[in-house]
Amino acid sequence: MTEEQKFLFDVRGWLLIPAVLGEAQIEAIKAHLYAGGNGFTGPAQELLDHPVVADVLNEILSPWEAEEGTHNFRCENSFVTIRQNGWKPGSTDVPHVVLPPQEANAMRYHAQGGKIYSALTRVVWELNPVEKDSGGTLFLSGSHKANFPYPPSVKEIDNSHLESYSCPAGSVFIFTESLLHAATAWKDPNVDRVAIFNCYNSVWAQWHRLNLDHDLIESMPEKRRTLFRGVYAIDFSARPIEVNREYGLNNRAL
């Protein structure tokens, strides 16, 4: 993660990295999703710890320096969306956060001593081009650091305070869930919105109940398995005392 990326993510609460994936990889993943596949299987699985994403998450979620062959963050949710022209959201069209940043909680964003802690972080892979204001995720930059109650104007649907983005296919959009954000209708008549929303958290906090099948995790590369380990930092009952770095059947996030 560059110094510029850290600065912009801290100020805005989001980061857009364009054109990360090549055309062949994009087409393979889209075919997988259109056939009913999910973000944990097939060619989409490689996005779970794509090096570009891992570089960012190691900076904003890692409590310590990662050991070789492990990740210092966890994946706890993934969903796929394929939205055709005219698609409309449900309740998520109202700007929302997981938990308000004004409250002290394990899911809130903060930065101190030159270190970012982003808690619950959403990574969105856009597999088709997104034009600004055509239906991409809306967000209110800087709201992840709000100290005052939200005025009614920022909680209105499609209000003028919200921003959107444009990007080519294969781009990745990363934002803290402490940022006010909202879904909006997909308005592009030329392409569907095809996106994978992956969610990540600290090794010592959990929001989503994932309970991914053990056999599926075991089929993944060893390093990728560590994304799905249990939620704790240190096991003092073990001898020698163990830091939570490895995945196992008895150390599976539920």
Buried (B, 14 or more C-beta within 10 A) or exposed (E): BEEEBBEBBBEBBBBBBBEBBEEEBBBBBBEBBEEEBBBBEBBBBBBBBBEBBBEBBBBBBBBEEBEEEBBBBBBBBBEBBBBEBEBEBEEEBBBBBBBBBBEEEEBBBBBEEEEBBBBBBBBBBBBBBBBEBBBBBBBBBBBBBBEEEBEEEBBBEEBEBBBBBBBBBBBBBBBBBBBBBBBBBBBBEEBBBBBBBBBBBBBBBBBBEBEBEBEEBEEBEEBBBBBBBBBEEEBEEEEEEBBBBBBEEEBBBE
